[in-house]
Amino acid sequence: MAVSPVVLAPNAFKGTLSPLSAARAMAVGVERACPGRPVFLRPLPDGGDGTLDVLLAALGGERVSAEVDDACGQRREVVFGLVDRLGGRTAIIESALVVGQALGARCPFSERCTDGLGQLIRCALDRGARTIYVGLGGSATCDAGVGLLSALGLRFQGPRSAIRLETAWVAGMGGLDPRLRQTRLVVLADVRNVLLGPEGAALFAPQKGAERSDLETLEGVLGRAADLLESHFGRRARELPGSGAAGGLGFALALLGARLAPGAPTIARLTGLHQAIAASDLVITGEGACDGQTAYGKGPQVVAAKAQALGKPVILICGRIEPSFATLAPLFWRCTPLMPAVSSAEALSLTVAHILATGNP
């Protein structure tokens, strides 16, 4: 009798396993417990770490490297993806590879900016991309995307880093790369926060190294940037869900005409998660920390919603389960922490094997 497939759809286990690596570790666990049982690998990042690897694995394409500035203005080689099967040439950019927290930690928060991401978009345009997916998440910056816009040709006068942004003003828009008008930009936002207010971009600044005493100043800076840029672009973007993602990069890209899409659901569509769940009898997802934030469009929540709609049980494996997760646990058929092991990959593999060996579907 044929054995039903298992869908493996984890997000990242932060600091240890990318979404794709986590899915592969889960597959080892399935093979341990049920040799020969088929699996569908559908790792599900939310637009942050691992987005490039997951989409390239699902869609095919090539990796292209370019030299751009990181969050501290240092030149480095960064990889992006090019795919030729989505109705033309499509680029896939993961902003964390350019302005991620690990790269930004080498300079003060107030000196970081997003020029490198704009430079990378230009590199994608140079390679013929006319659809560009930009995954936002894990950024070290909070400059409302002013550096990005500058690298794409918007002319500013004055410094552009986060805390000092109030001294900058737009000198002219004539230099904006004209190819942007013929380019479809899609932002994969890991959060739905707006730019300003108590749930705005500044909310995440302390995680990036900002002093709490600077948050009121930063909020004012972001507000003045919004006034300045919306006036010159002739459109409002500050209230759009996702405009506050990655320190306001969502806001700047929306001014360029980008569609701000929730990351995990969009990636799920591109990777065929729904079809995989429909063809299986069990779904396993997971992430590093399960807490109250899991409900806000994170990968496991999206997986659970799709599995429930199709009447399939879904198991959640967490590196750490916080008390704030208690109200979300009913979304899943079973929630379990990682078993102890010599590595995160081994722990995840052993946990999956244990689940399947103890009589679960």
N, C-alpha and C positions, 0 to 999 in steps of 0.2 A: 504494500500500500504506500502511495506517495506521501511524503512528509511535507507538511505545509511550510512555506518560507517564513523567515523572521525578518522584519524590517529593523534596521539598526540606524537610529537617527539622533545621535547626540550633538549637543553643542560642545564648545571647548571646556576642558577642565583646566581653568586658568593657570598658567605658569608651568603646566606639566604636559598636557596633551591638547593638540589642535583638534577641531571637530573630526577631520579625516583620520587622524591617528587614533582618536577614541573609537571611531567606528571600526577600524581595523582590529583594535584590541578586543572589542566586543565580538568580532567575527571569530577570533581565536577561541574565545570562550564558548561560542556556539559549537564549534568543531570539537572542543574537548568533551562537551556533554553529549552531543548528538552528531557523531561523525557523518558527514555527507549531507546534513540538513542544509538546504539552500538559504542564502541570506541576500537581502537587498541592502546595500550600503547607501544610505541617504543622509549623511551628516548634515546638520542644519545650523550653521552660524546665523547671527542676526544682523550681519553687515560689518561686524568687527573682525577680530582675529580669525584667520582661516578662510575667509570668504573667497579669496583668489584661488586657493588650492581646491576648494569644493566645487566652484563653478567650472574651473578648467577640467577637473576630473569628470564632471557630468557632461560638459558640452564639447570637450576636445579643444583644440587650439594650440597656440604656442606661447611660450614665455619670452618676453622681450625685456631687455635691461636698458636702463637709461640713467645718466648721472644727473642728480637734482640736489637741491638743498634740503636738509632735514630741518626739524623744528628749531634747531639752534643755528641754522645758517651754514652748517658744514656740508660740503659736497660728499655724496655717497651714491653708490650704485643701487638702484631700486628696480624691482621686477614688476611688470604688469602683464596682463594677458591679452591676446588677440584671438578672436574667434570669427570664422567666416561662414557660419551656418545659421545666423539669426537674422536673415533678411539683409545681408550686407556685412561689412566689417564692423565688429563690435569689440570695444576695449573693456577690460575689467580691471579696475583699480581698487586697491585696498589702502585706504588712507593711513592705517596704522603702520604700514611699512615705510611711510614717508615722515609722518609727524606723530608717531606713536610715543607712548609714555617712556619706553626704554630709551628712545633716541633723545627725548626732550629733557631727560633727567640730568644732562650734563651742563645745562645752563639755567639761570634763574627763570622762574615762570614769566616774569614781566618782559623778558627778551625773546620769547618764542613767537614764531609766526608761521604762516601756512603757505609761503611762497612756493615751496617745493611741490605741493600738490597741484598748484596751477601750472608749474613747469611740466609736471608729469602729464597733465591733461593736454598740454601743447604737444608733447612727444607723441601721444596717442593720435592727435589730429594729424601730425606729420606722417604717421604710418597709415593714414587713410581711414581711421575710425570715424564713423558718423553716428554711431550709437555708443554711449559711454556709461557703463555702470560704475558708480563710485560708492564703495562700501565705507560707511562712517562708523567709527567705534574705536575706543582705546586711544583717543588722541591726547596729546600733552598740551594742547593749545586752547586759547579762548580769545581769539582776535576777531570774531564775527566774520571770518573769511576775508579780511581786508588784504592779507598777504596773497591769498589765492587770486583775488581780483586784480591785484597789482601785477602778478606774474602773467595774467592773461591780457594785460595791456591797459587796464584802467590806471590813469595817471593820478598820483597823490602827491601832496607836498607835506612833508613832516614825517616823523617816525610812525611806524605802523604796529609796534608790538602792543600787547594787550593793555597794560596799565597806562601807557602813554598815548593811547590811540586818540584821546580827545584833542590832541594838537594837530591831527592830520585833517586834511580836507581834500575833496576831489577837485583836481585841476582840469580834468577833461576826460571824456569817454571816447573820443575819436580813435584811440589806440586799441580798443578791445578787438581781439582776434575775430575777424569777420566770419571765419569758419564756424564759430559758435552758433550763428544764426541758422545754419543748415545741419546742426548736430542735435540729436536727441540725447538729453542728459537724464539719467535715472539715478536718484540717490537711494541707497539702501541704508535707511536710518535704524540704528539700534535702539533708539528711544523716540518717543513721540512728544517730547517736551518742546514748548515754544521758546522763543529767544529770550524773552524778558519775564520778570516777575518771580514769585517765590518758587515756581517750578521751572525756571528758565535755565539758560546755559551756565550762569554763575553758580548754580546749585552744585555742579560737579567740579568746580574749580579747586576746592580744597583737596580733592583726590589727586589733583595734578600738581600740587605743590603751592597753591596760592595760600597766603595768610588770610585767616578769617577776618582780620581787621581791614583787609583790602576789598572785601566783597561788595560793600556799598559803593566804593569807588568804581569797581569793575562793572557793576550794574549800570552806573551812570555812563561809563564809557561805552558800553554796548548799546545803551539807549541813544546816545549821540551818534554812534556809528549807524544805527538803524535810521535815524532821521536823515542823516547825510546821504546814505546810499539809496534809500527809498525815494528821496526827492530827485536824485539824478537818474534813477532807472524808471521813475514814473509808475511804480507799483509797490504794493505793500506785501511783505512776506513774513513779518515778525510774528503773526498769529498762527501761521501754518504749523500743524503738528509735524515735528521733526526739524523745525527751523533752529531749535536750540541744540541739535545733535552736534557732537564734536566741537564744542565751544563756538557754535554759530556757523560752522561750515555749511550746515543745511540751509541757513538763511541766505548766505552768499550765493550758493548754487541755485536756490529758488529764484533769486533776482535775475539769474542768467536764463531762466525758463525751465529749470530742472523740475521733474516730477519727484516729490518727496514720498517715497514708498516705504511701508514698513518692511524691514529687512528680512526677517524670518519667513513671513508668508510669500514674499516675492521669490526668495531663493527656493522655497518649497515648490513653487510653480515651475521654476526653471529646471529643477532636478527631478521632477516627476514624482514627488512624495505621495500625492494622493493616489496615483495609479499603483504605486508599490504597496501601499497599505491595503488597497482594495483587493490585491492579489495575495495577501498574506493572512495569517490567523493570529499573529502576535507582533507587537511593536515594543521595542526597547529604546528609551531615550535616556538622556542624562546630562549633567553639567557639574561644574566644580562646586558651586554653592547654590543650594536651593533655599530661597528666602522669599520675602514678600514681593520682590522685584520680578520673580518668575512669571507673574500674571501679566506683566506689561509687555506682551508681544515677544517674549523670549522664546528661543527654540522649543524647549520642552512643552510650553503652554500651547504653542501652535500644533505640535505633534499630537498632544492629547486631544485637542479640539477636533482634528481631522480623524483620529482613531475613533473617538466617540461617535462622530457623525456616521461612520461606517460600521459601528457596532463591534469594533475590535478592541481587545484588552491592551492596555499600554502600561509598561513598567518603567518606573523612573529610578535611576541610580544616581546618587549624589555623593560628591566628595565630602560635603558638609551639609547637614540639614539644620537650618536655623529655626528658632521658635516661631518667627514670623511666617514660616511656611505652613503652619498647621492648618490654616483656613483653606489652603490650596490643595492639600493632600487628596481630598475627594475627587480631584480631577483625574487621578491616576488609579489604576487597579491595584498597584502595589508600589510603595516607595521604600527604597532600601539604601543604606550607606555602603560605601566601598569596604570590602574586606581588607585587612592588613596584608601587605606584600612588600617585596623588595623594590618595586617601582609602581608608578601609577598605571602603566599599561598592564602589568601583571595583576595588579589589584582589580582592575576593571574586567580583565579576562576571567579571573577566578570568580568574581561576583556573578557574572553572566552564567558561567558554568554551574555554579551552585544553584542559581535560580531555576535553570532548566532541569537540573538533576533532581530537584526536590518536588517534582510533580506538577510544575506549572505547564501551560500549554506548549 
